[in-house]
Amino acid sequence: MVINESILHSAGAEVKEYHPTENLFCEGDSPHYYYQIITGEVKLNNYDEEGKEFIQNILSKGQSCGESILFIDKPYPMNAEAITECSVLKLSKSAFFALLNESSELCMEVNSFLSERLYYKFIMMQNVSSQSPSKRLKGLMDYLKSFQKDERPYSFMIPLTRQQMASLTGLCVETAIRTIKHMERNKIVKIENRKILY
């Protein structure tokens, strides 16, 4: 979702810079702000008791993070961690709700965006519950490719590292690498200059 930056500025949003590995918010924090990425990448993640990372989503320019938690009186169930240098617009919760109250169009856009996120969660939940690593990875690739019109084979370059794909699907990186090579042999993907084409 992209709320026009000038609207956010006029509502009192501030620009904050984040360095790689710095958190916008942490699991357990109370939500007080709407965050929208101007530049850079942010991952939503959790760590299990052994310290293994599970990435829920990777967000980039124009996307927001953690906004759904603003609507309920619960702490964040995940971290939002900068992957790269990031500039982020940060708007207080009360100002964000004031914007939604002023514009039914903006409110509908937020609802549409939240519905899309919920759809992504259902798709990923189905994929991660599969015992087959190739089904998990293919489900992730299908979802990512669904946002482009060109459906031809190998027309979409996967914008994730193998480590990120593993973390998003609950696999270890070695299994993801092996599975991707197997998918290449089966002509499901093509690998050119270490980039995965699907």
C-alpha positions in Angstrom: 0.0 0.0 0.0 1.3 3.4 -0.8 -0.2 6.3 0.9 1.0 9.4 -0.9 4.1 10.7 0.9 2.8 14.3 0.9 -0.4 13.2 2.7 1.7 11.4 5.3 4.0 14.5 5.7 1.0 16.8 6.1 -0.4 14.5 8.8 2.8 14.8 10.8 4.9 11.8 9.6 8.6 12.0 10.2 11.4 10.4 8.1 13.6 8.0 10.1 16.8 6.3 8.8 17.6 2.7 9.7 20.8 0.7 9.2 21.0 -3.0 8.2 20.0 -5.2 11.2 18.4 -2.3 13.0 14.8 -2.9 14.1 11.8 -0.7 13.3 10.0 -2.6 16.0 10.5 -5.8 17.9 8.3 -8.8 18.8 6.4 -7.9 22.0 6.5 -4.1 21.4 3.2 -2.2 21.5 2.2 -0.7 18.2 2.3 3.1 18.2 3.2 4.0 14.5 2.4 3.4 10.9 5.6 2.7 9.0 5.9 3.2 5.2 9.2 2.4 3.4 10.6 5.2 1.2 13.8 3.4 0.2 15.4 0.1 1.2 14.2 -3.4 2.3 12.7 -4.6 5.5 12.0 -8.2 6.6 9.3 -9.3 9.0 10.8 -12.1 11.0 10.9 -14.3 14.1 13.5 -16.4 15.8 12.8 -19.8 17.3 14.3 -21.0 20.6 17.4 -22.3 18.8 17.9 -18.9 17.1 16.8 -20.1 13.6 15.3 -17.2 11.7 11.9 -17.5 10.0 11.1 -14.7 7.6 7.4 -14.0 7.2 7.8 -11.3 4.4 10.3 -9.0 2.7 9.0 -5.5 2.0 10.5 -2.7 -0.1 9.8 0.8 -1.4 6.3 2.0 -1.0 5.2 -0.9 1.3 4.1 -0.6 4.9 4.8 -2.9 7.8 2.9 -3.8 10.9 -0.1 -1.7 10.0 -2.6 -4.5 10.7 -1.5 -4.6 14.4 -2.6 -1.0 14.8 -6.2 -2.1 14.6 -6.0 -4.5 17.6 -4.8 -4.0 21.2 -2.0 -6.6 20.9 1.8 -6.5 20.8 3.7 -7.1 17.6 4.0 -10.9 17.0 7.1 -10.3 14.8 10.2 -8.1 14.3 10.6 -5.6 11.5 14.3 -5.5 10.7 16.1 -3.4 8.1 17.9 -5.6 5.5 19.6 -2.6 3.8 19.9 1.1 4.5 16.3 2.3 4.8 14.4 5.6 4.9 11.0 5.1 6.5 8.1 7.4 7.1 6.8 7.0 10.6 3.3 8.3 11.5 1.7 8.1 14.9 -1.2 5.7 15.3 -3.7 8.5 16.2 -2.7 10.5 13.1 -3.0 7.4 11.0 -6.6 6.7 12.2 -7.5 10.4 11.7 -6.4 10.1 8.1 -8.6 7.0 7.7 -11.6 8.8 9.3 -11.2 11.7 6.9 -11.0 9.6 3.7 -13.3 6.7 2.9 -11.2 6.1 -0.3 -8.0 5.8 1.7 -9.9 3.5 4.2 -10.9 1.2 1.3 -7.3 1.1 0.0 -6.1 0.1 3.4 -8.8 -2.6 3.6 -7.8 -3.9 0.1 -4.1 -4.0 1.1 -4.8 -5.8 4.4 -6.9 -8.4 2.4 -4.0 -8.9 0.0 -1.7 -9.5 3.0 -4.1 -12.0 4.5 -4.3 -13.8 1.1 -0.5 -14.0 1.1 -0.5 -15.5 4.6 -3.0 -18.2 3.6 -1.0 -19.1 0.5 2.2 -19.3 2.5 0.6 -21.3 5.3 -0.6 -23.8 2.8 2.9 -24.0 1.2 4.8 -24.3 4.5 2.5 -27.1 5.7 3.6 -29.2 2.8 6.4 -31.8 3.4 7.7 -31.3 -0.1 10.5 -28.6 -0.4 9.7 -28.2 -4.1 6.0 -27.5 -3.4 7.0 -24.9 -0.7 9.4 -23.1 -3.1 7.1 -23.4 -6.1 4.2 -21.9 -4.0 6.4 -19.0 -3.0 7.5 -18.4 -6.7 3.9 -18.7 -7.9 2.8 -16.0 -5.4 5.7 -13.6 -6.3 5.1 -14.1 -10.0 1.3 -13.5 -9.7 2.0 -9.7 -9.5 3.2 -9.6 -13.1 1.2 -10.0 -16.3 3.8 -12.0 -18.3 3.0 -15.7 -17.4 5.5 -17.2 -19.8 8.1 -19.7 -18.4 11.3 -18.0 -17.1 9.8 -14.5 -17.6 10.1 -13.6 -13.9 13.4 -13.2 -12.0 13.0 -14.2 -8.3 14.0 -11.1 -6.3 15.2 -13.1 -3.3 18.4 -14.8 -2.2 18.4 -18.5 -1.7 18.8 -17.9 2.1 15.7 -15.6 2.0 13.7 -18.2 0.1 14.7 -20.8 2.6 13.7 -18.6 5.5 10.4 -17.7 3.9 9.5 -21.4 3.4 10.9 -22.8 6.6 13.6 -24.8 4.9 17.3 -24.9 5.6 19.4 -23.1 3.0 21.1 -26.3 1.9 17.7 -28.0 1.2 16.5 -24.9 -0.7 19.7 -24.9 -2.9 19.4 -28.6 -3.6 15.7 -28.3 -4.4 16.2 -25.3 -6.7 18.9 -27.3 -8.7 16.5 -30.2 -8.9 13.8 -27.8 -10.2 16.2 -26.6 -12.8 16.9 -30.1 -14.0 13.1 -30.6 -14.3 12.8 -27.3 -16.3 10.6 -25.6 -13.7 13.2 -22.8 -13.3 16.2 -21.6 -15.2 19.3 -20.3 -13.5 21.3 -17.6 -15.3 24.2 -15.8 -13.6 23.1 -17.2 -10.3 19.6 -15.6 -10.8 16.5 -17.8 -10.7 14.1 -17.3 -13.6 10.6 -18.7 -13.1 
